[in-house]
């Protein structure tokens, strides 16, 4: 199928997901030169175990689900109708992936856009979006989106990020530890009168802002904008930070940004200590990292380094990777809990079946 034919066809159709998805997926296969599920099944996979539509699976909560398209060791692909919420489709795939052998890619589509999410253990999730405009080049030939889709079918491992989550976590954490160290040294040199607890509280607020911004809890990169507004010469980072912390405590508008209310005690006051002249640049380096990609297990180590002044060990001395943690957690904690959950679920199912059997004729069930 030629790229221009694909785009001309799928830019016009407006039907529901159920009426479109199989036809659309077959056309994607033809676009990249791959067998469709039915062709693949006829030649290599008669049971549809490896590549098929509507693969039965089990969600993490034990309920049955159906993956729109499953290609073993390649992807799970979930469709929604035009202009639907693809975030919901992605969350649905996250419930399916464990039962379907954690393929390298989780893919969602509303026909006009295709969102690809990398799904490699110990690597950050990277999203790649292919639109209809990416399918056709200016000269009418194949656009860059066709090559991306071809890799989905023929080389899914090519989407593996170069950096591991552990490497990103270490590098990102180092940028924040530089901020903490600069603030500590400034207090020692100036003799500013505030407690280590106050300094730790302030630093944890900064850390929260970095993480919240990259998760979209703070809108439009507002925290990074505040830091960038200081420019190369320090003016007064204290005032905008105080104002932001106040808005995060109560909710409201910060400039033209609407700030959510963050409950708890993290923003119980607006304390910001005296800051060294170069702190804005150090905070900016931390803000430029992708905090959504780090492993949350590092936060305990960061808090320990921030709060305890006597800690001098390097970050790596205390950081334990997720894989190492799982070597202990899985057999000691998770496997017994999962066995117990299976027992409870089976017992609940047997009890429900027994209750239903006492209701009498099917017509009584229908009348409920």
C-alpha positions in Angstrom: 0.0 0.0 0.0 1.4 3.4 -1.0 1.7 6.1 1.7 -0.5 8.5 -0.2 -3.2 5.8 -0.5 -3.0 5.1 3.2 -3.3 8.8 4.1 -6.1 9.5 1.6 -8.1 6.6 3.0 -7.6 7.1 6.8 -7.8 10.9 6.9 -11.5 10.8 5.9 -13.1 7.9 7.8 -15.0 8.9 11.0 -16.6 5.6 12.1 -16.4 4.0 15.6 -13.3 2.1 16.7 -15.0 -1.3 16.5 -15.8 -0.7 12.8 -12.3 0.5 11.9 -9.5 -0.9 13.9 -9.0 -4.3 12.1 -9.1 -2.7 8.7 -6.7 0.1 9.8 -4.2 -2.3 11.3 -4.2 -4.5 8.2 -3.5 -1.4 6.1 -0.6 -0.5 8.4 0.8 -4.0 7.8 0.5 -3.5 4.0 2.1 0.0 4.3 5.3 -1.5 5.9 5.4 -4.7 3.9 4.4 -7.1 6.7 1.9 -10.0 6.8 -1.5 -9.1 8.3 -2.6 -11.2 11.3 -4.7 -13.5 9.1 -1.9 -14.0 6.5 0.6 -14.6 9.3 -1.8 -17.1 10.9 -2.4 -19.0 7.7 1.4 -19.4 7.1 3.0 -19.6 10.5 0.6 -19.3 13.4 -2.7 -21.2 12.9 -3.7 -20.9 16.6 -3.1 -17.1 16.7 -0.9 -17.5 19.7 1.8 -15.2 18.4 0.0 -12.6 16.3 -3.7 -12.0 16.3 -6.6 -9.7 16.9 -8.6 -9.7 20.2 -6.1 -11.8 22.2 -7.6 -12.9 25.5 -5.5 -11.8 28.5 -5.8 -11.1 32.2 -5.5 -7.7 33.9 -3.3 -7.2 36.9 -6.5 -7.2 39.1 -7.4 -10.7 37.8 -10.2 -9.6 35.4 -10.3 -10.8 31.8 -9.3 -8.4 29.1 -8.9 -8.4 25.3 -5.9 -6.8 23.5 -7.0 -5.4 20.2 -3.8 -6.6 18.5 -1.0 -8.7 20.1 2.3 -9.6 18.3 4.4 -11.7 20.6 7.9 -10.2 21.4 6.9 -7.0 19.5 3.9 -5.1 20.8 0.4 -4.8 22.2 -1.7 -2.4 20.2 -4.9 -0.8 21.6 -7.3 1.3 19.5 -9.7 4.0 20.4 -12.1 5.9 18.2 -11.2 9.2 16.5 -10.3 11.9 19.1 -10.7 9.5 22.0 -8.6 9.5 25.2 -5.4 7.6 24.2 -4.1 8.0 27.7 -6.9 5.7 28.9 -5.8 3.2 26.2 -2.2 3.3 27.4 -3.3 2.7 31.0 -5.2 -0.3 29.7 -2.1 -1.7 28.0 -0.2 -1.4 31.2 -2.8 -3.7 32.8 -2.2 -6.3 30.0 1.5 -6.3 29.6 2.5 -8.6 32.4 0.2 -11.4 31.2 1.4 -10.9 27.6 5.1 -11.3 28.3 6.0 -7.6 28.5 6.6 -6.9 24.8 9.1 -4.1 23.8 6.3 -1.7 22.7 2.9 -0.6 24.0 1.0 1.2 21.1 -2.2 3.2 21.1 -4.0 4.7 18.1 -7.1 6.8 17.3 -6.6 6.1 13.6 -5.1 9.5 12.8 -2.2 9.2 15.3 -0.2 6.3 16.6 1.6 6.6 19.9 4.5 4.2 20.6 5.8 3.7 24.2 9.0 1.8 24.8 8.6 -0.9 27.4 12.0 -2.2 28.3 12.9 -3.3 31.9 15.3 -0.8 33.7 14.9 1.7 30.9 12.9 4.9 30.8 9.6 5.0 28.8 10.1 7.0 25.6 7.0 8.0 23.6 7.2 8.3 19.8 4.2 9.7 17.9 3.4 9.0 14.2 0.8 11.2 12.5 -0.7 11.0 9.1 1.5 13.9 8.1 4.5 11.7 9.0 3.4 9.0 6.6 3.8 10.9 3.3 6.9 13.0 2.3 6.6 16.3 0.4 7.3 14.5 -2.9 4.5 12.0 -2.3 6.9 9.2 -1.2 7.3 7.5 2.1 7.7 9.9 5.0 9.7 9.2 8.2 6.7 7.7 9.9 6.8 4.7 7.6 10.3 3.8 8.7 9.2 4.1 12.4 6.3 1.8 11.8 8.5 -0.6 9.8 10.8 -0.9 12.8 7.8 -1.7 15.0 7.2 -4.9 13.0 10.8 -5.8 12.0 13.1 -4.4 14.7 11.2 -3.5 17.9 14.4 -3.6 19.9 15.6 -0.6 18.0 13.3 1.5 20.3 15.3 0.6 23.4 16.7 3.8 25.0 20.5 4.0 25.1 20.6 5.0 28.7 19.2 2.8 31.5 16.9 4.1 34.1 19.7 3.5 36.7 22.2 5.7 34.7 19.6 8.4 34.3 18.7 8.2 38.0 22.3 8.6 39.1 23.1 11.5 36.7 19.8 13.3 37.6 20.3 12.9 41.3 23.8 14.3 41.1 22.4 17.6 39.7 20.2 17.9 42.7 22.9 17.0 45.2 24.9 19.9 43.8 22.1 22.2 44.7 21.9 20.8 48.3 25.7 21.1 48.7 25.8 24.7 47.5 23.1 25.7 49.9 24.8 24.0 52.8 28.1 25.7 52.0 26.5 29.1 51.7 25.0 28.8 55.1 28.3 27.9 56.6 30.1 30.8 55.0 27.4 33.4 55.8 26.3 32.1 59.2 22.6 32.4 58.2 20.4 31.5 61.2 18.1 28.7 60.2 18.1 25.1 61.2 19.2 22.0 59.2 15.5 20.9 59.3 14.4 24.2 57.6 17.1 23.7 55.0 16.0 20.1 54.4 12.4 21.1 54.2 13.2 23.7 51.5 15.3 21.3 49.5 12.6 18.6 49.6 10.2 21.3 48.3 12.5 21.9 45.4 12.8 18.2 44.7 9.0 17.9 44.7 8.7 20.8 42.3 11.2 19.2 39.9 9.3 15.9 39.9 5.8 17.5 39.8 6.7 19.6 36.8 7.9 16.7 34.7 4.8 14.7 35.7 2.5 17.6 34.6 1.3 18.4 38.2 2.8 21.8 37.8 1.7 23.3 34.5 3.7 24.5 31.5 7.1 24.1 33.0 6.4 26.9 35.4 9.1 26.0 37.9 11.8 26.0 35.1 10.4 29.3 33.9 10.9 30.8 37.3 14.5 29.7 37.4 15.3 30.7 33.9 13.9 34.2 34.5 16.9 34.8 36.8 19.2 34.9 33.7 23.0 34.6 34.1 23.1 37.1 37.0 21.3 36.4 40.2 18.5 38.8 41.1 16.0 37.4 43.6 14.9 33.7 43.3 13.6 33.9 46.8 10.5 36.0 46.1 9.0 33.9 43.2 9.7 30.7 45.1 7.9 32.0 48.1 5.0 33.0 45.9 4.9 29.6 44.2 5.1 27.7 47.5 2.2 29.8 48.8 0.1 28.9 45.7 0.9 25.2 46.0 -0.2 25.3 49.6 -3.6 26.9 48.9 -4.2 26.6 45.2 -4.7 29.6 42.9 -3.1 31.5 40.1 0.6 32.2 39.7 0.8 34.7 36.9 -1.3 33.2 34.1 -0.8 29.6 35.4 -3.4 27.9 37.6 -1.7 26.0 40.4 -3.3 23.1 42.1 -3.7 22.7 45.8 -1.1 20.3 47.3 -2.3 19.0 50.6 -0.2 17.7 53.5 2.5 19.7 55.3 5.2 20.0 52.6 4.1 23.6 51.8 2.9 24.5 55.3 4.9 27.8 55.1 6.7 29.8 52.5 10.2 29.6 54.0 13.0 30.2 51.5 16.5 30.6 52.9 19.1 33.1 51.7 20.5 31.7 48.5 24.0 31.8 47.0 24.3 33.9 43.8 24.9 30.9 41.6 22.2 28.7 42.9 19.7 29.5 40.1 22.2 28.0 37.5 22.5 24.8 39.6 18.8 24.5 40.0 18.4 25.1 36.3 20.7 22.2 35.5 18.6 20.0 37.8 15.4 21.3 36.2 16.6 20.4 32.7 16.7 16.7 33.6 13.7 14.4 33.0 12.6 13.6 36.6 9.7 11.5 35.4 12.3 9.0 34.0 14.1 8.4 37.3 13.6 5.4 39.6 11.6 6.5 42.6 13.7 4.3 44.9 16.4 6.9 44.8 14.3 9.4 46.8 15.2 7.7 50.1 18.9 8.2 49.5 18.4 11.8 48.4 16.4 12.5 51.6 19.0 10.9 53.7 21.8 13.0 52.1 19.7 16.2 52.5 18.6 15.8 56.1 21.7 14.2 57.6 24.7 16.6 57.5 27.2 13.9 58.5 26.5 11.7 55.5 29.4 11.8 53.2 29.0 8.5 51.3 28.7 8.8 47.6 25.2 8.3 46.1 26.2 4.9 44.6 27.1 3.5 47.9 23.5 3.5 49.1 21.6 3.2 45.8 20.2 -0.3 45.1 18.9 -0.9 41.7 15.3 -2.0 41.1 16.5 -5.4 39.8 18.5 -6.0 42.9 15.6 -5.0 45.1 13.3 -7.3 43.2 15.6 -10.3 43.7 14.7 -10.0 47.4 11.1 -8.6 47.2 9.7 -11.0 44.6 10.3 -14.4 46.4 10.0 -13.0 50.0 7.1 -10.7 49.7 5.3 -10.6 46.3 5.1 -14.4 45.5 3.5 -15.3 48.8 1.1 -12.3 48.5 0.2 -13.3 44.9 -0.5 -16.9 46.0 -2.7 -15.7 48.8 -4.5 -13.3 46.5 -5.2 -16.2 44.0 -6.6 -18.3 46.9 -8.9 -15.4 48.0 -10.0 -14.8 44.4 -10.8 -18.4 43.8 -12.7 -18.7 47.1 -14.7 -15.5 46.2 -15.5 -17.0 42.8 -16.7 -20.3 44.3 -18.8 -18.4 46.8 -20.3 -16.2 44.1 -21.1 -19.3 42.0 -22.8 -20.9 45.0 -24.9 -17.8 45.7 -26.0 -17.7 42.1 -26.9 -21.3 42.0 -29.5 -20.7 44.7 -31.3 -18.1 42.8 -33.4 -20.6 40.8 -34.3 -20.2 37.1 -32.5 -18.0 34.7 -35.5 -15.8 34.3 -35.1 -14.8 37.9 -31.5 -13.6 37.2 -32.8 -11.6 34.3 -35.3 -9.9 36.4 -32.8 -8.7 38.9 
